[in-house]
Amino acid sequence: MVIVSLAGSPKQPSRSSALLAVAHRWLARHNVEIVHFSLQDFVAEDLLFANFNSPQILALNHALSRADGLLVATPVYKAAYSGALKSILDLLPERALEHKVVLPLATAGSSNHFLALDYALKPVLSALKAQEVLHGVFATGLQIDYASREATLEAALAERLEESLTTFYAAIQRRGVSLATKEHAANHE
Ligand SMILES: Cc1cc2nc3c(=O)[nH]c(=O)nc-3n(C[C@H](O)[C@H](O)[C@H](O)COP(=O)(O)O)c2cc1C
């Protein structure tokens, strides 16, 4: 099982990236291969001037083409997700998330905008033809300790994240079974 992880915060260190790092640890324990990209891997001019041939965008798209799922993390900015993350998603081909299961993660200053994933990010993931966009994990900054070398989460958040990762993992496994069944049927027609 291979997943792409994408950290969409302009800041490093970052709370949403810390949430992603904790998710990485869980996935690694379950033998999931993770191909990680962070906003800082991309050249700012490529994003600003929509360079569709940016080597990092091509690398992201290639990684997605062989991945089963996408884990994407963002801070809430002005009641939505980060504009820099949008500038990456804008450069992906229209069907970049076809057949992928997606789990979005977001952190915010308060819980006022806890629906931001639902009304802002999810429609974009759907436009990229994601097969299944799971109920995301939303957290406020106070629930995350990202100052220490290994980020830690408040217990209730850690539990919610683990539940979501279990669902993510199971959805990818189901997807693998259904693809194998279709392939088997096609080979025996
Ligand atoms: C430009 C900017 C806009 C923000 N807008 C919001 C907002 O609308 N609602 C909110 O709850 N938090 C907002 N915040 C707070 C961030 O979402 C919060 O600090 C988040 O945890 C940062 O994640 P990061 O450390 O991964 O960048 C904003 C922060 C910045 C810098």
PDBQT file of the ligand as one rigid body, heavy atoms in Angstrom, charges set to zero:
ROOT
HETATM    1  C1  LIG A 201      -3.112  34.113   7.326  1.00  0.00    +0.000 C 
HETATM    2  C2  LIG A 201      -3.784  33.317   8.407  1.00  0.00    +0.000 A 
HETATM    3  C3  LIG A 201      -5.164  33.180   8.387  1.00  0.00    +0.000 A 
HETATM    4  C4  LIG A 201      -5.801  32.420   9.376  1.00  0.00    +0.000 A 
HETATM    5  N1  LIG A 201      -7.171  32.298   9.319  1.00  0.00    +0.000 NA
HETATM    6  C5  LIG A 201      -7.805  31.570  10.280  1.00  0.00    +0.000 A 
HETATM    7  C6  LIG A 201      -9.227  31.423  10.225  1.00  0.00    +0.000 A 
HETATM    8  O1  LIG A 201      -9.915  31.953   9.373  1.00  0.00    +0.000 OA
HETATM    9  N2  LIG A 201      -9.823  30.658  11.190  1.00  0.00    +0.000 N 
HETATM   10  C7  LIG A 201      -9.089  30.058  12.194  1.00  0.00    +0.000 A 
HETATM   11  O2  LIG A 201      -9.683  29.377  13.041  1.00  0.00    +0.000 OA
HETATM   12  N3  LIG A 201      -7.735  30.161  12.244  1.00  0.00    +0.000 NA
HETATM   13  C8  LIG A 201      -7.085  30.910  11.316  1.00  0.00    +0.000 A 
HETATM   14  N4  LIG A 201      -5.714  31.035  11.362  1.00  0.00    +0.000 N 
HETATM   15  C9  LIG A 201      -4.952  30.290  12.389  1.00  0.00    +0.000 C 
HETATM   16  C10 LIG A 201      -4.353  29.005  11.798  1.00  0.00    +0.000 C 
HETATM   17  O3  LIG A 201      -5.338  28.249  11.103  1.00  0.00    +0.000 OA
HETATM   18  C11 LIG A 201      -3.789  28.111  12.925  1.00  0.00    +0.000 C 
HETATM   19  O4  LIG A 201      -2.796  28.805  13.625  1.00  0.00    +0.000 OA
HETATM   20  C12 LIG A 201      -3.261  26.804  12.349  1.00  0.00    +0.000 C 
HETATM   21  O5  LIG A 201      -3.118  25.871  13.397  1.00  0.00    +0.000 OA
HETATM   22  C13 LIG A 201      -1.889  26.992  11.678  1.00  0.00    +0.000 C 
HETATM   23  O6  LIG A 201      -1.477  25.766  11.156  1.00  0.00    +0.000 OA
HETATM   24  P1  LIG A 201       0.042  25.569  10.679  1.00  0.00    +0.000 P 
HETATM   25  O7  LIG A 201       0.888  25.700  11.937  1.00  0.00    +0.000 OA
HETATM   26  O8  LIG A 201       0.073  24.184  10.116  1.00  0.00    +0.000 OA
HETATM   27  O9  LIG A 201       0.342  26.628   9.681  1.00  0.00    +0.000 OA
HETATM   28  C14 LIG A 201      -5.056  31.789  10.411  1.00  0.00    +0.000 A 
HETATM   29  C15 LIG A 201      -3.656  31.956  10.426  1.00  0.00    +0.000 A 
HETATM   30  C16 LIG A 201      -3.023  32.718   9.441  1.00  0.00    +0.000 A 
HETATM   31  C17 LIG A 201      -1.517  32.867   9.470  1.00  0.00    +0.000 C 
ENDROOT
TORSDOF 0
